[in-house]
Amino acid sequence: MQHVREWPIRLYFFEEDGQTQARVWLKPGATALEAVGEALCEPTDFDVPEIGDEVAAGRALVALGTKLLRSGEADVADLRGAPVHIDP
């Protein structure tokens, strides 16, 4: 039988002086996870806020994915009683 779960992710953007910060938040269980990604508009770049959002969000989501993998590693290691490594 198939089981379906939903993990809502919240993504917030903060922009100031050509710098965009994305904060991503996820609560998959009892503990919430948060990660941050940033993007900087260089002086020679065109000022296109959507591009900063994409880059900052991508970096925040990659950081969140890494945190999820590390959390999974810790959970498996606790069950096995030995360290484990989970590849991305």
N, CA, C and O atoms as a Tinker XYZ file with bonds, in Angstrom:
   352  protein
     1  N      0.831000   -1.180000    0.000000    73     2
     2  CA     0.000000    0.000000    0.000000    64     1     3
     3  C      0.882000    1.251000    0.000000    63     2     4     5
     4  O      1.874000    1.324000    0.725000    81     3
     5  N      0.519000    2.197000   -0.793000    73     3     6
     6  CA     1.276000    3.441000   -0.909000    64     5     7
     7  C      0.909000    4.388000    0.229000    63     6     8     9
     8  O     -0.261000    4.544000    0.578000    81     7
     9  N      1.932000    5.010000    0.793000    73     7    10
    10  CA     1.722000    6.022000    1.832000    64     9    11
    11  C      2.194000    7.365000    1.288000    63    10    12    13
    12  O      3.262000    7.455000    0.683000    81    11
    13  N      1.416000    8.380000    1.500000    73    11    14
    14  CA     1.763000    9.717000    1.025000    64    13    15
    15  C      1.953000   10.626000    2.235000    63    14    16    17
    16  O      1.129000   10.643000    3.150000    81    15
    17  N      3.044000   11.375000    2.226000    73    15    18
    18  CA     3.318000   12.345000    3.278000    64    17    19
    19  C      3.565000   13.706000    2.639000    63    18    20    21
    20  O      4.032000   13.803000    1.504000    81    19
    21  N      3.251000   14.727000    3.375000    73    19    22
    22  CA     3.532000   16.083000    2.895000    64    21    23
    23  C      4.380000   16.803000    3.935000    63    22    24    25
    24  O      4.061000   16.806000    5.124000    81    23
    25  N      5.463000   17.412000    3.467000    73    23    26
    26  CA     6.317000   18.241000    4.310000    64    25    27
    27  C      6.279000   19.653000    3.736000    63    26    28    29
    28  O      7.012000   19.941000    2.789000    81    27
    29  N      5.469000   20.518000    4.267000    73    27    30
    30  CA     5.457000   21.892000    3.761000    64    29    31
    31  C      6.795000   22.588000    4.039000    63    30    32    33
    32  O      7.341000   22.499000    5.138000    81    31
    33  N      7.294000   23.265000    3.044000    73    31    34
    34  CA     8.539000   24.020000    3.156000    64    33    35
    35  C      8.185000   25.500000    3.036000    63    34    36    37
    36  O      7.415000   25.898000    2.162000    81    35
    37  N      8.752000   26.294000    3.914000    73    35    38
    38  CA     8.554000   27.742000    3.834000    64    37    39
    39  C      9.858000   28.380000    3.389000    63    38    40    41
    40  O     10.933000   28.055000    3.892000    81    39
    41  N      9.740000   29.281000    2.448000    73    39    42
    42  CA    10.912000   29.946000    1.888000    64    41    43
    43  C     10.676000   31.451000    1.945000    63    42    44    45
    44  O      9.715000   31.964000    1.372000    81    43
    45  N     11.566000   32.146000    2.644000    73    43    46
    46  CA    11.449000   33.589000    2.827000    64    45    47
    47  C     12.641000   34.277000    2.167000    63    46    48    49
    48  O     13.763000   33.772000    2.206000    81    47
    49  N     12.385000   35.429000    1.567000    73    47    50
    50  CA    13.444000   36.197000    0.911000    64    49    51
    51  C     13.589000   37.561000    1.573000    63    50    52    53
    52  O     12.604000   38.210000    1.923000    81    51
    53  N     14.834000   37.975000    1.733000    73    51    54
    54  CA    15.161000   39.289000    2.269000    64    53    55
    55  C     16.172000   39.921000    1.316000    63    54    56    57
    56  O     17.199000   39.317000    1.002000    81    55
    57  N     15.883000   41.120000    0.864000    73    55    58
    58  CA    16.782000   41.772000   -0.088000    64    57    59
    59  C     17.140000   43.166000    0.416000    63    58    60    61
    60  O     16.282000   43.926000    0.866000    81    59
    61  N     18.429000   43.479000    0.328000    73    59    62
    62  CA    18.891000   44.806000    0.723000    64    61    63
    63  C     20.215000   45.106000    0.038000    63    62    64    65
    64  O     21.151000   44.310000    0.099000    81    63
    65  N     20.284000   46.245000   -0.607000    73    63    66
    66  CA    21.521000   46.730000   -1.228000    64    65    67
    67  C     22.189000   45.697000   -2.135000    63    66    68    69
    68  O     23.396000   45.477000   -2.045000    81    67
    69  N     21.409000   45.068000   -3.002000    73    67    70
    70  CA    21.974000   44.114000   -3.950000    64    69    71
    71  C     22.308000   42.752000   -3.380000    63    70    72    73
    72  O     22.896000   41.921000   -4.071000    81    71
    73  N     21.945000   42.508000   -2.138000    73    71    74
    74  CA    22.191000   41.198000   -1.531000    64    73    75
    75  C     20.844000   40.560000   -1.200000    63    74    76    77
    76  O     19.981000   41.180000   -0.580000    81    75
    77  N     20.685000   39.322000   -1.623000    73    75    78
    78  CA    19.467000   38.571000   -1.354000    64    77    79
    79  C     19.795000   37.425000   -0.417000    63    78    80    81
    80  O     20.776000   36.705000   -0.608000    81    79
    81  N     18.967000   37.269000    0.590000    73    79    82
    82  CA    19.110000   36.135000    1.501000    64    81    83
    83  C     17.812000   35.345000    1.455000    63    82    84    85
    84  O     16.724000   35.916000    1.528000    81    83
    85  N     17.931000   34.034000    1.334000    73    83    86
    86  CA    16.781000   33.140000    1.385000    64    85    87
    87  C     16.906000   32.283000    2.636000    63    86    88    89
    88  O     17.969000   31.739000    2.932000    81    87
    89  N     15.814000   32.176000    3.354000    73    87    90
    90  CA    15.760000   31.291000    4.524000    64    89    91
    91  C     14.688000   30.252000    4.245000    63    90    92    93
    92  O     13.544000   30.584000    3.932000    81    91
    93  N     15.071000   29.000000    4.364000    73    91    94
    94  CA    14.137000   27.911000    4.129000    64    93    95
    95  C     13.901000   27.195000    5.455000    63    94    96    97
    96  O     14.827000   27.001000    6.244000    81    95
    97  N     12.665000   26.809000    5.687000    73    95    98
    98  CA    12.268000   26.208000    6.951000    64    97    99
    99  C     11.428000   24.967000    6.667000    63    98   100   101
   100  O     10.534000   24.984000    5.820000    81    99
   101  N     11.731000   23.901000    7.385000    73    99   102
   102  CA    11.015000   22.636000    7.228000    64   101   103
   103  C     10.890000   21.975000    8.584000    63   102   104   105
   104  O     11.845000   21.956000    9.361000    81   103
   105  N      9.713000   21.431000    8.874000    73   103   106
   106  CA     9.521000   20.686000   10.119000    64   105   107
   107  C      9.035000   19.280000    9.756000    63   106   108   109
   108  O      7.832000   19.023000    9.733000    81   107
   109  N      9.988000   18.362000    9.468000    73   107   110
   110  CA     9.601000   17.018000    9.042000    64   109   111
   111  C      9.123000   16.129000   10.184000    63   110   112   113
   112  O      8.492000   15.100000    9.942000    81   111
   113  N      9.409000   16.505000   11.397000    73   111   114
   114  CA     9.019000   15.705000   12.557000    64   113   115
   115  C      8.945000   16.603000   13.769000    63   114   116   117
   116  O      8.364000   17.687000   13.721000    81   115
   117  N      9.535000   16.148000   14.849000    73   115   118
   118  CA     9.510000   16.928000   16.083000    64   117   119
   119  C     10.436000   18.137000   16.024000    63   118   120   121
   120  O     10.214000   19.124000   16.725000    81   119
   121  N     11.459000   18.065000   15.202000    73   119   122
   122  CA    12.464000   19.124000   15.143000    64   121   123
   123  C     12.402000   19.870000   13.813000    63   122   124   125
   124  O     12.341000   19.252000   12.750000    81   123
   125  N     12.419000   21.174000   13.877000    73   123   126
   126  CA    12.430000   21.991000   12.659000    64   125   127
   127  C     13.858000   22.160000   12.169000    63   126   128   129
   128  O     14.799000   22.217000   12.961000    81   127
   129  N     14.006000   22.239000   10.858000    73   127   130
   130  CA    15.304000   22.494000   10.235000    64   129   131
   131  C     15.220000   23.819000    9.488000    63   130   132   133
   132  O     14.199000   24.137000    8.878000    81   131
   133  N     16.293000   24.577000    9.543000    73   131   134
   134  CA    16.354000   25.853000    8.836000    64   133   135
   135  C     17.710000   25.967000    8.156000    63   134   136   137
   136  O     18.724000   25.516000    8.689000    81   135
   137  N     17.719000   26.569000    6.984000    73   135   138
   138  CA    18.971000   26.792000    6.263000    64   137   139
   139  C     18.888000   28.142000    5.565000    63   138   140   141
   140  O     17.806000   28.673000    5.320000    81   139
   141  N     20.059000   28.678000    5.254000    73   139   142
   142  CA    20.154000   30.005000    4.654000    64   141   143
   143  C     21.006000   29.934000    3.393000    63   142   144   145
   144  O     21.988000   29.193000    3.339000    81   143
   145  N     20.631000   30.697000    2.396000    73   143   146
   146  CA    21.431000   30.852000    1.185000    64   145   147
   147  C     21.478000   32.325000    0.821000    63   146   148   149
   148  O     20.530000   33.069000    1.073000    81   147
   149  N     22.587000   32.739000    0.227000    73   147   150
   150  CA    22.736000   34.148000   -0.132000    64   149   151
   151  C     23.175000   34.312000   -1.578000    63   150   152   153
   152  O     23.791000   33.425000   -2.168000    81   151
   153  N     22.843000   35.461000   -2.128000    73   151   154
   154  CA    23.289000   35.836000   -3.468000    64   153   155
   155  C     23.635000   37.316000   -3.432000    63   154   156   157
   156  O     22.959000   38.110000   -2.778000    81   155
   157  N     24.684000   37.671000   -4.135000    73   155   158
   158  CA    25.150000   39.054000   -4.168000    64   157   159
   159  C     25.167000   39.543000   -5.606000    63   158   160   161
   160  O     25.711000   38.880000   -6.490000    81   159
   161  N     24.579000   40.689000   -5.833000    73   159   162
   162  CA    24.604000   41.312000   -7.152000    64   161   163
   163  C     25.891000   42.126000   -7.260000    63   162   164   165
   164  O     26.052000   43.143000   -6.584000    81   163
   165  N     26.790000   41.677000   -8.101000    73   163   166
   166  CA    28.064000   42.378000   -8.293000    64   165   167
   167  C     27.811000   43.721000   -8.985000    63   166   168   169
   168  O     26.825000   43.862000   -9.708000    81   167
   169  N     28.675000   44.692000   -8.776000    73   167   170
   170  CA    28.479000   46.014000   -9.398000    64   169   171
   171  C     28.366000   45.961000  -10.924000    63   170   172   173
   172  O     27.709000   46.814000  -11.521000    81   171
   173  N     28.990000   44.981000  -11.555000    73   171   174
   174  CA    28.939000   44.880000  -13.019000    64   173   175
   175  C     27.752000   44.056000  -13.513000    63   174   176   177
   176  O     27.532000   43.958000  -14.720000    81   175
   177  N     26.982000   43.459000  -12.595000    73   175   178
   178  CA    25.819000   42.647000  -12.972000    64   177   179
   179  C     24.605000   43.533000  -13.234000    63   178   180   181
   180  O     24.511000   44.650000  -12.726000    81   179
   181  N     23.683000   43.014000  -14.033000    73   179   182
   182  CA    22.381000   43.657000  -14.175000    64   181   183
   183  C     21.599000   43.385000  -12.895000    63   182   184   185
   184  O     21.691000   42.290000  -12.340000    81   183
   185  N     20.841000   44.352000  -12.426000    73   183   186
   186  CA    20.060000   44.191000  -11.204000    64   185   187
   187  C     18.721000   43.538000  -11.542000    63   186   188   189
   188  O     17.748000   44.219000  -11.869000    81   187
   189  N     18.689000   42.209000  -11.457000    73   187   190
   190  CA    17.477000   41.440000  -11.723000    64   189   191
   191  C     17.169000   40.647000  -10.449000    63   190   192   193
   192  O     17.739000   39.576000  -10.238000    81   191
   193  N     16.273000   41.160000   -9.598000    73   191   194
   194  CA    16.009000   40.520000   -8.311000    64   193   195
   195  C     15.611000   39.046000   -8.407000    63   194   196   197
   196  O     15.934000   38.259000   -7.518000    81   195
   197  N     14.911000   38.668000   -9.478000    73   195   198
   198  CA    14.482000   37.277000   -9.617000    64   197   199
   199  C     15.677000   36.324000   -9.690000    63   198   200   201
   200  O     15.607000   35.196000   -9.201000    81   199
   201  N     16.764000   36.779000  -10.297000    73   199   202
   202  CA    17.960000   35.934000  -10.387000    64   201   203
   203  C     18.573000   35.768000   -9.003000    63   202   204   205
   204  O     18.991000   34.669000   -8.639000    81   203
   205  N     18.631000   36.836000   -8.239000    73   203   206
   206  CA    19.118000   36.736000   -6.869000    64   205   207
   207  C     18.272000   35.783000   -6.044000    63   206   208   209
   208  O     18.799000   35.011000   -5.242000    81   207
   209  N     16.946000   35.837000   -6.243000    73   207   210
   210  CA    16.046000   34.919000   -5.536000    64   209   211
   211  C     16.353000   33.469000   -5.896000    63   210   212   213
   212  O     16.424000   32.604000   -5.023000    81   211
   213  N     16.534000   33.212000   -7.193000    73   211   214
   214  CA    16.822000   31.841000   -7.639000    64   213   215
   215  C     18.111000   31.311000   -7.026000    63   214   216   217
   216  O     18.157000   30.189000   -6.522000    81   215
   217  N     19.151000   32.125000   -7.073000    73   215   218
   218  CA    20.456000   31.688000   -6.565000    64   217   219
   219  C     20.402000   31.494000   -5.053000    63   218   220   221
   220  O     20.867000   30.476000   -4.540000    81   219
   221  N     19.839000   32.462000   -4.341000    73   219   222
   222  CA    19.757000   32.353000   -2.883000    64   221   223
   223  C     18.889000   31.166000   -2.468000    63   222   224   225
   224  O     19.245000   30.433000   -1.545000    81   223
   225  N     17.752000   30.972000   -3.142000    73   223   226
   226  CA    16.875000   29.841000   -2.821000    64   225   227
   227  C     17.568000   28.519000   -3.117000    63   226   228   229
   228  O     17.488000   27.583000   -2.322000    81   227
   229  N     18.242000   28.438000   -4.250000    73   227   230
   230  CA    18.964000   27.209000   -4.586000    64   229   231
   231  C     19.997000   26.864000   -3.540000    63   230   232   233
   232  O     20.116000   25.706000   -3.140000    81   231
   233  N     20.743000   27.853000   -3.093000    73   231   234
   234  CA    21.768000   27.612000   -2.070000    64   233   235
   235  C     21.137000   27.215000   -0.738000    63   234   236   237
   236  O     21.654000   26.342000   -0.042000    81   235
   237  N     20.026000   27.849000   -0.383000    73   235   238
   238  CA    19.346000   27.494000    0.868000    64   237   239
   239  C     18.798000   26.072000    0.807000    63   238   240   241
   240  O     18.888000   25.327000    1.784000    81   239
   241  N     18.233000   25.695000   -0.332000    73   239   242
   242  CA    17.675000   24.342000   -0.469000    64   241   243
   243  C     18.766000   23.277000   -0.469000    63   242   244   245
   244  O     18.575000   22.195000    0.086000    81   243
   245  N     19.907000   23.574000   -1.085000    73   243   246
   246  CA    21.040000   22.636000   -1.034000    64   245   247
   247  C     21.497000   22.464000    0.411000    63   246   248   249
   248  O     21.757000   21.347000    0.856000    81   247
   249  N     21.596000   23.575000    1.140000    73   247   250
   250  CA    22.003000   23.500000    2.549000    64   249   251
   251  C     20.990000   22.708000    3.367000    63   250   252   253
   252  O     21.369000   21.935000    4.248000    81   251
   253  N     19.703000   22.897000    3.079000    73   251   254
   254  CA    18.667000   22.133000    3.782000    64   253   255
   255  C     18.781000   20.646000    3.457000    63   254   256   257
   256  O     18.656000   19.805000    4.347000    81   255
   257  N     19.018000   20.324000    2.195000    73   255   258
   258  CA    19.199000   18.926000    1.802000    64   257   259
   259  C     20.358000   18.279000    2.529000    63   258   260   261
   260  O     20.266000   17.126000    2.952000    81   259
   261  N     21.449000   19.013000    2.675000    73   259   262
   262  CA    22.610000   18.500000    3.410000    64   261   263
   263  C     22.246000   18.244000    4.866000    63   262   264   265
   264  O     22.636000   17.223000    5.434000    81   263
   265  N     21.503000   19.162000    5.472000    73   263   266
   266  CA    21.079000   18.963000    6.862000    64   265   267
   267  C     20.179000   17.734000    6.998000    63   266   268   269
   268  O     20.301000   16.980000    7.963000    81   267
   269  N     19.282000   17.532000    6.040000    73   267   270
   270  CA    18.408000   16.354000    6.074000    64   269   271
   271  C     19.218000   15.061000    5.967000    63   270   272   273
   272  O     18.954000   14.097000    6.685000    81   271
   273  N     20.207000   15.046000    5.066000    73   271   274
   274  CA    21.054000   13.859000    4.931000    64   273   275
   275  C     21.830000   13.583000    6.211000    63   274   276   277
   276  O     21.940000   12.432000    6.633000    81   275
   277  N     22.367000   14.624000    6.829000    73   275   278
   278  CA    23.125000   14.444000    8.076000    64   277   279
   279  C     22.209000   13.955000    9.195000    63   278   280   281
   280  O     22.617000   13.137000   10.020000    81   279
   281  N     20.989000   14.446000    9.225000    73   279   282
   282  CA    20.023000   13.994000   10.220000    64   281   283
   283  C     19.683000   12.520000   10.006000    63   282   284   285
   284  O     19.592000   11.751000   10.963000    81   283
   285  N     19.500000   12.135000    8.750000    73   283   286
   286  CA    19.247000   10.726000    8.432000    64   285   287
   287  C     20.415000    9.843000    8.816000    63   286   288   289
   288  O     20.227000    8.744000    9.337000    81   287
   289  N     21.629000   10.325000    8.559000    73   287   290
   290  CA    22.827000    9.574000    8.968000    64   289   291
   291  C     22.834000    9.342000   10.474000    63   290   292   293
   292  O     23.094000    8.232000   10.939000    81   291
   293  N     22.547000   10.389000   11.227000    73   291   294
   294  CA    22.557000   10.275000   12.688000    64   293   295
   295  C     21.497000    9.285000   13.162000    63   294   296   297
   296  O     21.743000    8.503000   14.081000    81   295
   297  N     20.322000    9.315000   12.541000    73   295   298
   298  CA    19.254000    8.390000   12.932000    64   297   299
   299  C     19.634000    6.943000   12.642000    63   298   300   301
   300  O     19.417000    6.062000   13.474000    81   299
   301  N     20.201000    6.697000   11.461000    73   299   302
   302  CA    20.623000    5.335000   11.104000    64   301   303
   303  C     21.763000    4.885000   12.010000    63   302   304   305
   304  O     21.783000    3.736000   12.453000    81   303
   305  N     22.708000    5.772000   12.289000    73   303   306
   306  CA    23.831000    5.433000   13.169000    64   305   307
   307  C     23.336000    5.071000   14.564000    63   306   308   309
   308  O     23.859000    4.148000   15.189000    81   307
   309  N     22.336000    5.790000   15.052000    73   307   310
   310  CA    21.765000    5.463000   16.362000    64   309   311
   311  C     21.146000    4.069000   16.363000    63   310   312   313
   312  O     21.299000    3.321000   17.328000    81   311
   313  N     20.455000    3.724000   15.294000    73   311   314
   314  CA    19.832000    2.399000   15.206000    64   313   315
   315  C     20.865000    1.289000   15.076000    63   314   316   317
   316  O     20.717000    0.226000   15.679000    81   315
   317  N     21.906000    1.532000   14.294000    73   315   318
   318  CA    22.944000    0.521000   14.072000    64   317   319
   319  C     23.970000    0.465000   15.195000    63   318   320   321
   320  O     24.613000   -0.562000   15.415000    81   319
   321  N     24.114000    1.567000   15.894000    73   319   322
   322  CA    25.151000    1.637000   16.913000    64   321   323
   323  C     26.535000    1.814000   16.318000    63   322   324   325
   324  O     27.535000    1.483000   16.955000    81   323
   325  N     26.598000    2.333000   15.104000    73   323   326
   326  CA    27.878000    2.550000   14.422000    64   325   327
   327  C     27.712000    3.710000   13.445000    63   326   328   329
   328  O     26.618000    3.939000   12.930000    81   327
   329  N     28.798000    4.443000   13.190000    73   327   330
   330  CA    28.711000    5.561000   12.240000    64   329   331
   331  C     28.361000    5.079000   10.829000    63   330   332   333
   332  O     28.750000    3.986000   10.415000    81   331
   333  N     27.628000    5.908000   10.110000    73   331   334
   334  CA    27.286000    5.615000    8.713000    64   333   335
   335  C     27.478000    6.886000    7.891000    63   334   336   337
   336  O     27.528000    7.992000    8.429000    81   335
   337  N     27.582000    6.705000    6.582000    73   335   338
   338  CA    27.640000    7.840000    5.664000    64   337   339
   339  C     26.602000    7.611000    4.576000    63   338   340   341
   340  O     26.550000    6.540000    3.971000    81   339
   341  N     25.782000    8.615000    4.336000    73   339   342
   342  CA    24.778000    8.551000    3.274000    64   341   343
   343  C     25.198000    9.538000    2.190000    63   342   344   345
   344  O     25.335000   10.734000    2.449000    81   343
   345  N     25.399000    9.037000    0.986000    73   343   346
   346  CA    25.784000    9.893000   -0.140000    64   345   347
   347  C     24.592000   10.714000   -0.620000    63   346   348   349
   348  O     23.453000   10.250000   -0.566000    81   347
   349  N     24.851000   11.928000   -1.087000    73   347   350
   350  CA    23.750000   12.737000   -1.647000    64   349   351
   351  C     23.293000   12.189000   -2.983000    63   350   352
   352  O     22.380000   12.741000   -3.597000    81   351
